[in-house]
Every structure is written in C-alpha cells, then in structure tokens.
Amino acid sequence: MRRIGGTYMHWDWKGVLQPIRLFVNSGMTVQHVFALLKEEEAEIGFVLEDEEIIGYVTPLSLLNQMMEERGGPACKIKPEKDFLFVREEAAAKHIHNCYLVIGADVVNRPTGYMIMDHLNRYLSEVQLKNFNDALNNAEMGIVTMDASFHVIFMNEKAEQILGMKRSVIQGRDYRKLIRMDTSFDEVLEGQKWFGVENTFNFKAISGQFSPIYESGKIIGIIHNFYLKDQLEEAVHEIDFVREMNEDLQTIYSLSNEQILVANSNGIITKVAGAYFSSFWGDIDQSELIGESAAYLEKRGIFTPDIISACIEKNSRVMLTQKGKNGTVLSTATPVMEDGKIKRVIVLSKDISSEEKSFIKSEGAAEFHSEPVIYRSSEMAALMEEVKSVAPLDSTVLISGESGVGKEVIARRIHQLSNRSSGSFVAINCGAIPEHLIESELFGHEKGAFTGAESKRVGLFEQGHEGTVFLDEVSELPYSMQVKLLRVLQEREVIRVGSTVPIKINVRVLAASNKNLRQMVQKKEFREDLYYRLHVVPIQIPALRNRKEDVSPLAVNFLEELNEQNGREKKISTNALNLLESYQWPGNIRELRNVIERLIVVSKGEEISEKDVYRVLWETDSNEQGFLTIKGIIPLKKAVEETEKQLIELAVEKYGTATDAAKALEVSISTVSRRMKRFNGDQVPGGAAHDFLF
C-alpha cells in the first residue's frame, strides 16, 4: 500500500492477493478435485502441468463439466483459461475479460490470487473510505443521505457547526431535523440548489444540496454548508468541493503521471502529479498556470496542442506530444456541464526515457534509435532487469513468443553494454538453410566446397569485440549445436575447409520462442548447450498479458507509418479500446501489421472502431481463395506464382520464416530456398526475412 496525493490510496497486488490453498494436477479427475476442494475449504484449485499453472477450476466449473461430458465424475478436469499473471508489486486495478489474476514475485513464483469481482468490491470499499476521509478533512459541514432522506454520513466539521454528534443524527430523517421552505424531491429529480439558507439546531447555515449518482442513477443527496456568518470565507471551499465531485471519477485513480487541467478556452488552470521538466524545458511549473495551450504550441514548447484538439472534437483524444527534450503520451478528457465542455483534464505519461533500442547496421558508422514503447509495470520491471544485465559480459537467454520483440531487447542490452562501440550481429538460426549454416556462422576458405570461389568471414568473426545475437537458437540442427558449444567454450572458430582456429571475443545473446528445457527433456536440444546459454534468463511477456501497452504502441506505429507514407491518419478512442480487447497471438509484430493495414483500408481521416473490427475479425475468413486465374499460363509458372503468393502471405502474417513454414507445413529450408529464389538475393544469417517491431 502507498499514499499518493493526500488521502487517496493506491494498492499494489501484494496488498490484496488471497493465499493459494490448493494446487491440482492436470491429469486428476473431476471427482478427485471436488474432494480436495471440499477438504481444503478452497474456492479455487489451480491446475499444474510440468510445474507451471495452466488454468484453474471451481466447484461450478467442475459441475458444468460433468453435465456437458459423458464421463461424469471420472473424466479428467478441464481448466478454465481466463486468468492473467501480474507482478505483485504492480498497482492493483480491474482487468477486463479476466476472471482472476495470479500474483508473481520477482522470480515468477505464484504468491496469491484475486478474483476480479472480489477486487472490484474491495477497491470500491477502499475508495469510499478514502472519499469519506477526504470529506472528514474538508473545512465545511457535509451530510449525505439516501433516497429516503435518512442520514448515512456526517463529517467532523458538521458535528462542530451543528453542535451534535453524528451518532445522534445518523439514520434519522433529515427533513425532520432541518427547517426547509421547499421540498427535497426536486433534488432527487436531478436539480442542484445553491445558496440555500436553513436553520438546524438553532444554527443559521447556508450551503448547497446536490444529488448523488451511482451508475447514472440518483441514490441520495449531499448537503455542503457553513455557518451563515462564515459564508464569504466558504465560497472558495464550496467551489472546490463542486469541482471535486465532478472531477473525482476522472482523476481519482491517476498516479505517477502528469495531470493538466484547462478551462473551456484552453487556459491551463492546474498542474498536478509528476512534472516532466525534460518535456517543458526551462519553464517552471508555476509559469504554466494561466497560459494558453495554443500559445505554448506556437512558442514551440510542445506539439501538437492536445487541449485544443479535445475542445474542437468535443471528445476524448489520445496522442503523442513532443516537447523541448522529451516525449509524452497524453490523453485529454473533457468534463461536461449542461452539454458543454467546462474543462479538460490531460493525463500524460513520459515515454522519452522509456528505453531506446539502438541498431547498428553492418559497416555503418552511425546509429539510429527505435523506441521501446510501454506503459505496463511488467515491461518497466523487465527494462530495469535489462539495465542491470547489460554491463555484465554474461550470456543472456531471451524467451518469449514470436513477435514480442526479442531482438529489440537484445539490441538494447548491446547498446547499454561495454561493447556498444562494436558490431551487433543478428543471426536468425531458423532462416539459414541447413547445408549453409556452418559456413554462415564460422566462415569458409576458398575451395572448401563446390561454389566456394573465395574465402568468407563468418558471422561470429564479424561480431569480434561486439555482440552476436542467436535468434531462434532452438532451430539449430542437433549436429551444429555441438560446434556452437565448442565456440562458446573455447572462444574460437574454425572456418570450413581449414584447421586453424581463430580467436574471437564476442558476447553471445540467444533467443527462442520455444521451451528449451522441454526440448532438452525430449532430446531435441543439447543439455550442455542449454546451460551454457541459460546463464541470465529474461522472459518477455506476451502482449495479451500487458494490455496497457497496446494503445501507446498503436499510436506510435500510426505516427511512424504516417510519416513513412505521407499520411495524417488519426485513430479513435473506441478503436484503441477494441485493439486492447484483442488477444494478439502475433504480439507486437502483428499489432504493427494491423496498424499498417488499417491505414490502407480505413476511409476518412480517422480509423474507426468498425475499421478495427473488420481488419481483426473479418480478414481471416476472407484469406482463403485469394488466388485468381485470369488466363492460360504454363502450369509450372502458375505453380511458382502460387508458391510465391502463399509464402509472402504466410511471412506477412506470421513474421518469421520459421512460423511461416509451420503454417505451410513445409520445412524451414524449403521456405528459405523459395524466398531466396523469388527475391533474387541471399537469405543471410540476419533478419532479411524475419521481422521485429
């Protein structure tokens, strides 16, 4: 638990997780697990397979399974899958489309769980308590009542003003305690009364009555008041409470982010939260108050002006803003009154310091940067791990699904290391034909084999004094794993056709989207090589497990592709929300491809929710049958054209030659040979046909 902004509390998962009482194996029967749940008095059993949690069961899910299957109690359990892992130190919050979360510590051990419905009730109680604490600290009397006018809350200041304890007033009909000339019924119909003078316990008071809303329905009334002779001093505080009531739902959950509040004319009235000095340059925080956002843009302080855009569109706007020396991802939300914008609240997240991946092309003298955009606590923790690992010279094994950005993380490690001035050589082990892989990695002498008309320096030699990145290392043929192990142990290579060892000084980073430990158990990967690579493991979470990163990544890709294609497309908030609801089996690579497709297929200046739905959920059904016969051509040419289209489509969809080969049900070498023939160039050890974001 931590305190931010006075009385408002933000809880991490560790503070709300419930202990896990029961683990069960995936091979157990429904009857057996039922008995265990009853014996342990557990509401949930977490299902293990190979010592990893793959799902959960509840008494209700087991009953449903027995009703649906013929096996009844004797059938094996089928775990539910709608759960997510979260870092226990991350901020607790509601996660959509998820029944429960499982907390994990720094070494990814499960530490507890929380059901989303329970979390919502718990956080609601905490928020209510925090709000009551805030009301208690207010310098005015506050009384709240339900729809039947019975008092449910009275703050300490009200006790002082009225000279009565809350225990005496609580639960009583407020209409019988206060002298009123009009009826409360109008307030329950949605009206607000200001400057109302009353008498309570022979005390003259003045204040306001406002309805209390919950889910759009009026559930009670709040009375804010002062002693009449203190009215002039109270005016400012009453206005504050009115604004607090209106803004509470918008800003109560914000923390560690910059908050700007502007009026309906775009004039900044408040600055709260973190202050991003790198973004604002030499401007002090106090200098922003009273300034026009449009004027600040004209002065070149930042671009674009999100406040004016929000006022013009009369809706929520999300975009990236560039400042003096920094970049922020901002969301502007209008606060409405009587159908008009009263003010705009801007929440900004600093992404200028969120890691850059520096890429050095072979033989090039300059670097260009590629941002690693994220907002999630999972990626923040991972980038801290990268910073601590980079200065070491240890071998790092980067794991994660296809498309999560393993090469980007590898490049970042290289750039932060002591070898950053040396070469970064990326080798995609799955993209090199098996008969060429030894020559590609270690080089060859002239005449070493047919076609070797000159000697060739291998990729490991090219990485001397730098970093060699072995992507898809799991695809190395078993025979090559022995030779790679020797290179890692001896720090020397022998070219094909030679017997002379060549000393090399490289740092090796490896990556795989497969479980190498399981491959070792199946004798598909050498155990000694696995332990040589598995010195420092880094696991990159899938995009579906860090939904907070989807919107900023989408906005970043949109801006990048707009610049490349000379477009000025925008994306609506509803479209971003729909992108966040998708599971992203292809991770970041798929997200980038989808944004590029949306730019092409969307009509108008803004990508809409309908555009996203059409691309994500209607494309797959139309992919089959895309070949069209327009005339008579030689059969051999038709077959080649069909192969070319299929391979290009598979590579575009799945991102790597390895995954494309799986989808086409052919070998990786077959895909590589066809790609080489179609493109008329070499398939290098790097990433010519394997893409990262």
N, C-alpha and C positions, 0 to 999 in steps of 0.2 A: 504494500500500500504506500502511496506517496501523496503529498499535499501540493496542489498547484492552484495558484490564483485564489488564496484566501480559504474559504470554507469548502470549495468544490473538490471532491476526492476522485482520484482515478486509480483503479485497482489493476494489478497485474494478475495473470492467470494463477500464479503460485498462491495468491491470497484467496482464491475462490475454488480451486480444484478439490474434488472429493477423492478420498483414497480408493484405489482399485482393490476390491476384495477377492475377485475370482478371475483366474486365467483358465481357459479350457483349450484342449487340442482340437484341431480341425477335423480329426477323424472320429471324434466322440459322437454318440447317438443323442437324439433329442431327449430320450428318457433319462439317460445318464446326466446330461447337463441340467435338466429340470431338477433332479435330485440335488445336485451340487448347489444350484441357486437357492433352493429352499434351505439346505444345510448351512450355507454361509450367510443366509439372510441378505443376499445381494440382489440388487435390481438389474444388474447387467453382468454378463460374462464376456470377457474379452478373448477372442479366438486367436490362437497362436499357430503359426506354421513356420517351421525352421527357425524357431525362437523369435519371430517377428509378428507383431499384431497385424492381422489382415482384415479384421472386422469385429463385430460384436453380436451378441444375441440377448434377447429379453424374453421373459415369460410369454409376452404377447406374440413376439415373432416366432417363437417355437410352436405356440398353439396354431398360428396361421400356417406354419409349415406342415404340421400334422394334418390339418384339414385339406391342404392342397395336394399332398402326396399320398400315395398308396401305402407306403412303408410304415406310416404311423409313427409311434414312439421309437421304433427300431431303426428309422432312417437316420443317416448322418446329418448333422446340423449344417445349415446354410447361413453363413454370417451375413449380417447387414453391412453395407459398404459406405453409407453416408456419414462419414466421420472425417476429421482432419487432425493432423498433428500440429501443435502450436508450441512455441518456446515459452517456458513457464515464466520468464521474466518479461514477456511482451504484455502490452496493455490488453486487458480483458474487454471484449466487445462482442456484439451479436454477429454471427456469421450466417449468411443466408444459405439455403439448400443444404443444411448440415444438421443432423440430429444431435451430435455430440462432438466434443473435441477431447483429445488426449494430450496432456501436457508432457513435455520432454525437457530434460535438463541439458547441460552443455555437452554431454557425451551421448545424447539421444536416448537415454533411458526413460521409460514412461514413469511419470510421477503422480498421476492422478487423472481424473476426467471431470467433465462438466456437461450436463445436458442443456441444450440451448434454451428450452422453455424454463428450466430452473434458473439459468443465468439471467434471463430477462426479468423474472420476478425479483431475484436478488438485487440486480442493479437498480431496478425501479425503487426498491425499498431504500437503497443507499442514496439514490438521487433525491427521494422525498425527504430523507433525514437531512441531507446536505442543504436542501432548499429551506427546510424548517430552521436549520441552524442560521442560515442567512437572514431569514425573517426575524429570528430572535435578536440578531445583532443590528437590525435596522433601527434608525433613530425616529421611529414613528410607531403608533399603535397599529397592529394588524390583527384582524379577526377573520377567520374563514368559517363558513357554514355550508351545510349540504343543501340539497334541493328542497328539503323540508324545513329549512331555516334553523336547524339545530347546530349549535356551535361545535366545531370539530377541532379548532386550533385557535390559540390566543398567545401572542408573543409577550415577552417580558415587559416591553415598553407599554403595551396596552394595560398590563397589570398596574404599572406605575401611574399612567394617566387616569385610569378609571378607579383606582384605589380598591380593586377587588382581585382576589386570587383566581387563577384560571380554573382551579378545582371547583370553585363555586359556580362559574359560568358555563364550563364545558358541558355539552349535552343539552343545554336548555334552549328554548325557543327564543331566538334573538329579537323577534318582533315584540315580545313581551318585556324586554329589558331596555329597549331604546325607544325614545319618543320620536316618531316619524309622522310627517304630514302626508306622505304618499306611500304607495304600496311597493313591496319588493318584487311583485310579479313581473313588472316591466324589465327588471334586471335579468330575471330568469328567461325572458324572451330575447335577450341579447343586447339590451341597452346599457350604456355606461352613464353614471351620474357623477358629475364633478362639482366641487364646491358646495357640498350638501352640509348644512348645519343641523346638529342634533343635540339632544341632552341625554346623558347617560349617568345615572347615579349622581344627579345634580351637577354634573360637569358639562360645560359647553364645549362641544368638539366640532371640528369641521374637517371634511375629507371627501373620499370618493368611494363609490360602490361599482364593482366590475364583476361580470360573470366569469366563472372558472370553467374551462373547456377540457375535455378529455376525448380524444379521437373524434373531434368535431361536434361533440355533444356537450351541452351545458350541464354540469353536475353540481354546481354550487355557486356561492358568492364570496368575494373577498372585500373587506372593508378596511381601507387605509385611512388613518385620521391623526390629527394633532389637537392639542388644546387650542381653542379659538384664538387666545392671545399670543400663541406662537405661530400663527398661520404664515406670516411673512417669511419666517425662517424655514417653514416647512415646504414652501412651494418647490424649492430646488429638489428636495428629497422625494416629493411626490412624483415629480417628473422622472426622477431616476428610477423609481420603482415601476412606473408605467413602461419605461423603456426596457427595464429588466424583464418584466413579464413578457414583453413582445419578443425580446431577443434571446430569452433563455433557451428555447428549443433549438435555436440556430447555433449558439456558441458554447453550450454547457460542456460539450464533450471535447472541445479543442484544447490541445496542449502541445508544447514544444514546437509551435508553429506561429508565424506572424499573423496578426489579425489587424486589418484596417477597417474602420467604419467611416463611410462617407454619406453626406446627405443627398437629397434628390437632385442637387445641382452638381454633384461630383466633387464637392469640397470635403476634404478629409477632416473628420471631427475627432477621431480617436485612433490611437495606435496601441496595441496590446500584444502580449505574448513575446516571443523571441523577436529581436530586432536584428535584421540581416545587414550589418554595416558594409559588407563587401558589395551587396546589391545597391545600396544607396550612396556609396562613395563617401564624400565629405559632409553630407547632410546629416545634421543631428536629428534625433527622433523628435524633439520638441519643435523643430522647424517645419515638420510636415503638417502640423495642425493648422488648419485654415488655408492650406494650399489646394489649388485645383489640380486634380489628376491629369486633366488635359494639358494644363500649363506645364506640369512636370514632364510630360511626354515631349512637349515642344522644346523644352530645355535640354532634352537628351538624357534625362535622368534614367528613364526606362522606356521600353517599347514592347508591346503595344499597351494602350490605356484600357485595361480590363473594366474599370468602373464605368467609363462612358459606354463601352460595348454592352455592359449589363443593363444600363439605363435605356439604351437605344432598343435592345431586343426585348426588354421587359421580362427577362427570364434568366435562369442560372447559366453562367458561362465558365468554361474551363479552358485555359490556355497557358503557354509558357511565356514568361516575361524575361527579357534580358535587361540587366541593369548595368551600372558602371563597371563592376568587376565580377559580376555573378549572375546566376540564372535561377529563377524560381518558377515552380509550377503553382499556379494560382486558380482558385475557384471563387467566383463572385456570385453572391446570393442576394436577391432583392428582398427587402422586408416591406410588405404591402400594408396599406391602410386605406379603407374605402376604395379599393380598386386601383390605387395609385402607389407608386414607389415612395416610401418615406425615407429609406436609407438603404445603403448597400454594404454588406459585410463581405470582406475579402479575406479568405484563408490562403496563406502562401506557405509552401514547403521549399526550403533551399535545396536545389539539386546541383548547384555549381560545384559543391565539394563532394558530391556523390560520384564515385570513382570514375576516372577516365582510363580507357584501355588504349595503350599506345602501340601502334602497329609499325614495324619497320620492314619495308619490303626489301627483298634480296638485292644488295648492291646499292641501295638508296642511301642518301646522306641525311634525309630529314624524316621526322616522324609526323604522323597526323593522328589526331585523337578521335576516339569513338566513345561516347558517354555510356556508362552503365547506369541506366535509369532505374531507380527503385524507390519505394516508399515503405515497404514492409519491414517489420522488425527482423524477419528471418534473413533477408538479404543484408540488412545492416550488420547483423551478427556475423554473417559469412564474410563480409568485406573487412571487418575487424580481424577475422581469422587470417585473411589473405595478407593484411598488413604485417601481422606477426610472423607469418611463414616466409614472406618474400626475402628478407635479408639473409636467411639461412641458405645453405647450399644443398639441403636435403632433397631427395626425390619426393615428388608430390603425386599422389594418385587422385585425380578429379573424377568423381562419379556423378551421374545424373542422366535423365532421359535425353533422347535426341532433341536437339533444339533449345536446350536450356541455356546455352552459352558457355560451354566448357572451354572453348578456345579463347574466348574473350577473357575469362578468368585466368587462363594460363598466360596470356599476354600481359595481363595486369601484374601477375607475380613477377614476370621477367622485368617489366619496367620499374618495379619497386626494388629489384634486387641489385646486387653489386655488379651484375653482368649486363646492365641496361645499355651500356655502350656497345656491347657485342651483338651478334646476329640472333634473331629469333627464327628458328627453322621449324615450320609446322609440317608434320608428316602424317598423312591420313593412311594408316596401315590397311584399311579396307578398300582403298581406291587403286592400289598398285597391283597389277597382275602378278600372280604368284611366281612366275618364272623370271620376273624382273626385280623382285623385291630386294634380293641380296645386293644386286648391282646398284639399285637406287639408294639403299641405306649406306653401303660401305664403299661404293665405287668399284671401278674395274680398270684393268690395264688394257692397253692396245692389243687386240688379237685374243683376248681372253675367251671369247666365244664368237660365233658367227654374227657378223654385223657390228662387232666392236672395232670400228676403224680408228678410234683414238681413245686415249685413256679418259676416264671420267672421275671427277672428285665426288665422293658420296655425300649424302646429306648430313651425316654425322661430322664429317670433316668440315663442311660448310658452317656448322654450328660451333666450331672451335672458339673458345673464350666466350661463348654465349650460351644460349638455351636451345635444347631440342625438345619439341613437343610431339609426343607419340599419341595421336588421336586414334580412337577405335583400336587400341592396342589388343583388344580381345580377338580381333580378326587376323592377327599374325598366325601364319601356319605353324604347327607344332614344331616342325624342324627348324624354323627360323627363331623360335623362342630360345633355343639353346645358344645360338650365335649372339643374340641380343644380350643374354645373360652374361656371356663372356665379355662383351664390350663394356657392360656396366661394371663388372668386377675388375677387369684389367685396365680399363680406361684406354683402350687401344683398338684399332680396327685393322683388318687385313683386306685389301682390295681383292676382288675376284680376279684370278689369274696371277696373283702374287703371293709370296710367302713372307714378305717384310711387314712387320707390324708398324703402324703409325700411331703415335701417341696423340690423344685428344683430351681436351679439358672442356667438358660440357656439363651443364646441369640438365638433368632429364626430368621432364614433366610428362605424365601419362594421363590418358582419359579413356573412359569406357562407359557405354550406356547399358552394359550387361553386368550381372553379378559375378565378379571374377572368383569370389570364394566358392560359389556353387559350381563354376566351371572347373575349379581345381578338384572339387569332390567328384566330378564326373570325368576326370582325367582329360579335360579339354584344354586346360591351361596348366603350365608347369607351376608347381607349388613354390619352388625356389625362386622363380622369376616373380611370382606374385608377392612374396615377402620382400624382394629387392625393390619392387615398385611401391609397395604399400608401407612406406615409411611415415609419410604425413598424409592421411586421407582427408579429402574435402568433398562433401556431399552438397550438390546444388539442388535446392528444392524445385519441384515441378511448378510451372506457372499456376496450375489449378490450386496449389497449396499456398499461394501468396497472391490472392486476388487483388490486393491493394496496388500491385504493380501494373495491372493491366491498363488502367486509364492513362497513367503517365507515360507508359511505353507506347501506347497507341497514339497519344498526342505527339510524342517525339518522332515516331515513324511518319506520321502525317506531315509534320513540318519538313522533315528530311526529304520525303518523296515529292512534296510540293515544290521544294527548291530544285530538285533534280529535273522535274518535268514542267517547270514554269506554270504551276497551278496555284490556286489560292483556296483550296477546299477547306471547309470547316467541318466539325463533327458535333452533333447534338449531344446533350447530356443523356437523353434516353438511349441513344445509340451506344454511348460508353457504358451505360448500365447493362445493356444487353450483352456487350462484349464481356463484361465481368461475369455474367452468368454462364458463359460457355466454359466447357471443361478443358479446352486447349490440349488435345492429345499430342499435337506437334509443337507445343510450348511457344517460345518467343519467335522461333523461325516461322511457325505457322501464323502467328499474330502479324508479323511484318508482311507476309504474303497476302493475308486477308486485307490489311490496310491498303496495300498496293492495288488489289482487285477492287476495293470499294471506291478508290479514286477514279478508276476507269468506268465502273458500271453505274455509279450514282449520278443522278441528274440534278442540276442546280448547283448552288454554291455550298450546300451543307449536306453532309452524309447523315441520313435519317435512320431511325430505328428499323423501318421497312427494308432499307438497303442492307443493313447488317443481317437481318433475318433471312433475306433472300440469298445472300452470299454464304452464310453459315449453314443453313438448314435446307436449302433447296438445290445447292450446287451438286451435292453428292448424287442425288437421284438423276441428274442430267449428264453425269460424266460418261456413262456407258453409251455406246452408239455414236461417238463423235466423228467417226470416220465416214467420209462421203465419197462415193465413186462418181466421178464426173465424165469419164471417158475411158476408152480402151488404152491400156498401157501394158508393157511387158510384165508378166507375173512376178519376175524377180525384182523389178523396180517397185512394184506395188508392195511386196513383202518388206523390202528395205524401208519404204516410206512408212508403212505400218509400224515397224520396229522403232523407227526414229520417233514417231509421234508418241508411242506408248512410253518409251524411255524418257523423253522430255517431260511428259505429263507426270510420270512417277517421280522424277527428280524434283520437279517443281513442287509437287505436293509433299513429298517426304523429306526433301532437303539433302539427303546423302545417298551415295551410290549403294551403300550397304542396305539401307531401308528400302530403296527403290528395287534392289534385287530381290528382297524378301517379298515385296508386293507383287512382283512379276513372276516369282517362283523360278528364278534362274540364279546362277552363281554370280558373285561379285565380279569375277574376272570377265564374265560374258558382258555384263553391263559396261565395264571399263573399256573393253575392246570396241564395243559398238560406239561408245561415246567418243573414243579416240578417232574412229573412222568417220563418224558423222561430222565432228568438229574440225577434223584435219589437223589436230595438234596433239602434243604429248599429254598423257594423263600423269601429272607429276605426283611426287610424294606429298605435296602440299594440298591446298584446298581448292583446286581449279573446279572441281565438280562437287565439292562438299561445302555447304554454306553455313556461316554463323551470322547472327544478327550484328 
